[in-house]
């Protein structure tokens, strides 16, 4: 027969304390260090584990943080989800990870579902940061946004996309590139994302001829989009708003018998660990994913614990030069 779960009353009897005092001690509240150690030792000896349902009812908190990803086909977002999940676990919280599959309507439905499931907070990398529903959601739930700003959040870790786009385009221009294709996962229904807006403005400022096209984040879809792009009058360089899209450009180039960077240069935007393993390695923009994870976990933990002050962290980009961008002798 399985051993019966020890109760908090049994821990109280073993320590000579009241159940309320034991509860405080187990949560590290309102008791001395000596009492906490004594209670925790007794709980360990008895095999006591807090009932998560009872704890949630008593505290009004579930210990769960929703993590809503724009698309887990993006390998960088997968790494982000892993990092945040581990970071939350270190804070004695758990991540409930959901995937919007790049669909703004699904993003809205899942965000509202997480709120209705009474998560303690929500971390989101939004597909549509300008959507009207975010304001209402943020009134009922602490939300931390990653990447793009959302009105009404408890905190945000925002990418300095203006600097990131400028860094990438100035690097390509300095190496002689003038005709540049830009592949983005942004859909026609969400046209105002900051990075996409900045790329057009910066291209005008730098005198670049750019062609913007949409590409899925999954390898098959990104490869198909890149294949179509490179089959015609190809540009001298392709700038991808995700390294996962850039991997599709590598695959399409191989299918078409094109060399990188001899026939076409390729640049990414998030420095996924796989990017350094490609041949040639992918030149890309690094946003310090470890720093993003630390900031997001810190912000959502503070907000879930009742912190009222809104906080904003701005992530600055750095260029990661590898071998995928070549100098062109004649501007093209």
N, C-alpha and C positions, 0 to 999 in steps of 0.2 A: 504494500500500500504506500502511495506517496505520502511524504511527511507533510503534516498540516502546516500552513503558513503561520509563522509566529505573529502575534498581534502586538500593537503598541502597549496594550495593558500588561502583557507579559514582560515587556522591557521595563515598564514602570515598576512592576513588582520586584524585578531583579535589581533595580537601582534604588528603590525606596523613594522614587519621585512620583509626581502626578503625571497622568498621561499628557496633560498640556505642557508640562515642563519638558518631558521627553520629546514631544513634537518640536518645541522651540530648539532644543539641543541638537536634534537631527538636522534642523535647518540652519544652525549656526546663529541663532537669534536669542538675545535677552538672557543668556546664561554665561557663566564663567568658562574659560578654556578647560579647566579641570573637569567641569561637569560635562562639557561636550565630549571630551575624550572618554570619560567613564560611560556615558550613554552609548556612544558609538561602539565601544568595546563590547558592551553587553548585547547590543543589537547584532553585532557580528557573530558573537558566540551563539546566540539563539537562532541565527539565520533569518533575522527580521529584514524584510524588504518593504518599503513603503508601497501601498496600493496606489497606483497612478490615478485611478478613478477617484478614490477618496481624496487624494491630495489635490486633484483638480477641483473637486467640489468645494473643498475647504478654502483653497486659495483663490479660486476664480481663474486659475491659469492652467493651461494644458501642458506647458513645456514644449509645445510644438511651434515651429516657425515655418510658415509657408515659403517655398522657394520656387517662384514661377519663372521658368526659362523661356526666352523667346523661341528658341529652336535648339534642341539637343542634337540635331544633325551637325551643328557647329562644334567642332572638337574643342575650341577654346571655351565655349560655354559648358561643355562637359567637365573640363578641368576646373572651371569656376565653381560648378556645383559640388564637385568632390571637395574642394578646399573649404567652401562655406559649410558643408555638412560636418567636416572634421572640426572646424573652428567652433561651430555651435555645440558640438558634443563636449568640447573642452569647457564650455560654459554650462554644462548640465542641461542642454536643450537638444532637441532633435529637429532635423529638417524633413519636411514633407515636400518632396520634389515633384513638380508637375511640368509638363512640356506643352507649350502652346502651338508647336509645329509651324511657327511662322504665320499663324492665322490670327488677325486682330480680333475677330469675333470669338474665337476660342479663348484668346487671352482674357477677354472680358468675362466670359462665362466661368473660367477657372478661378479668376481673382475673386469673383463673387462667391463661388463655391467654397473657397478657402476661408473667406470671412464667415460664411454660414456654419462652417465646421469649427468655429471658435478658436482658430489658431491665435497665438499670442502676438503675432506680428507677421509681416510679409516682406520678403526681399524679392524685387522684380528687376529684370533687365527688359524694359518695355519694348514691344514692337511698335506701339502707337502711343508715345508719351503725351500727345496732344489730345487724346480721347477725353470726352467730357465726363465719363463715368469715374475717372480717377479721383476727382474732387470729392464726390460723395463717398467713395470707398475710404478715402483717407480720413474722413470725419469719424468713421466707426472702427478703424483699425490702424495701428502704427505701421507705416509703410516706409521702406528704404528703397530708393531707386538706384540702380547701377547703370552707368553709361550716359543716359540722357535724363534731363531734369523733368520732374513731374510736379505740378502745382499741388501744394498741401501736404507733402510728405513729412514724416518725422525726421528724415535725414536723407542725404543722397551722396553717392560717390560718382561724381560727374567727370567724364572724359573731356579734356581740353581739345575737342575735335578741331577747332580752328588751328591750333598749333600742330596737331597731328597731320592734318591734311596739308598744311603749308610745308611741313617738314618733308613729307613724301614728294609733293609736286616740285618743290625747289631742288630736291635731290635729283629727280629725273631731269629737270630742266638743265641743271648744272652739267649733266652728262650728255647734253645735246638733244634730248628727246623733245619733240614738239607735238607729234600726233600720238595721243595717249588714250587708250580705252579704259573706262572705269567700270568695274563690275561690282554691283551692290545687291544685297538681298532685299533692299527696301522695295515695297510694292507700290503700285500706282495709288492704292487707297490710303497710304501713309506717306505722302510726298515731302513732308516738312521736317524730316529728321535732320538735326544740325550738321552731321558730317556730309550728307548729300547736298545740303544748301551751300556749305562752305566750299565744296569741291568745284562747283560751278563758278562761284565768285572768285576763288583763287586762280582758276584757270584763266579767267578774263584778265585778272591783274597781271599774270605772268605771260600773257600772250600765247597760251597753249590752245591747241585744237583738240578738244576732248569729245569723246563719244561715250555716253552713259548708257549702260544696259543692265538689265536685271538678271541675276543668276541665283539659283537655289544654293543652300548651304551644304546639302548632301553631295557626295562625290559624283554620283551618276548625273545628277541634274547640273552641277557646276561644269562637269566635263562636256555635256551636250551644249550648254550655253557658250563655253569657250571654243568648242569645235566650230560652231556657226560663226563666231567672231573672227577666228583665225583663218577661215576658209576663203574669205574674200580679200578685199584690199586691206590687209592687216596693218594695225598701228605698229609703231616701233616699240611700244611698251604697254603693258597691261597692269593697272593699279587696282588691286582687289581689296574691298572693305572687310575681308576676313581671310585669314590664312587658309581656311577650309575651302574657300572659293579658288584661291591660288593653286591649291593641289589639283583642282579640276583643270586649270590652265596647263599645268605640267602634263597631266594625262592626255589632254587634247593635243598638245604639241608633239608628244611622242607618237600618237596615232597618225598625225599629219606629217611626220618626218621632219619636224622643225626642231632646231636646237635652241636651248636656253643657256646663255643670253645671246648666242650668235645671231639667230633669226628674230627673236623677240625677247625683250626683257620683261621680267615679272616682279611685282612688288606686292607684299601683303600688308596687314594692318594690326596684327595682335600678337605676333611672336609666340605661337604655340610651340611646345618643345619639339614636335616632329619637324618643324621648319629647318632646324639646324642639321637634320639627318638627310635631307634631300640632296641630290647631286644635280646641279650645284645647290648649295644652301640658299634658302630664300631670304632675300633682303626684306625687312619688314619693320613695323613700328611696335615698340615694346611699351606696354602700359603698366607693367609691374603688377602681375596678377596676385602675387603674395600680399602686396600692400593693399590691393582692392579687397581681398578676402578679410584681412585684419580690420580694415575700416568698416566694411559692411557688417561684420559680426559685432564689432564694438557699438555701432550706431543702433542696430536693431535690438541688442541686449539692453542698452540704456533706455530705449523707447518702450520696450516691453515691460521694463521695471518701473515705468511711470515717469521717466524723464520728459520734461515738457519743452525744453529748448531745442529748436530745430538746428541741425548741424549740417554743414556742407563741406565735403572734401573734394578738392579738384585734383585729378590725376594728370600729371604732365607726361608727355611722350618722350621717348628717346629712340633714335634711329639705330637699327641693328643691321649693319652692312654685312652682306655675305657675297655670294657670287652670281646672283640671278639678274643683276642689272649691269649692262655694258655701256661703255661710252660709244656714241655714234659720231662718226667723223663728219657727216653732213647732217644738219638738223632735219628731222623728219617727224 
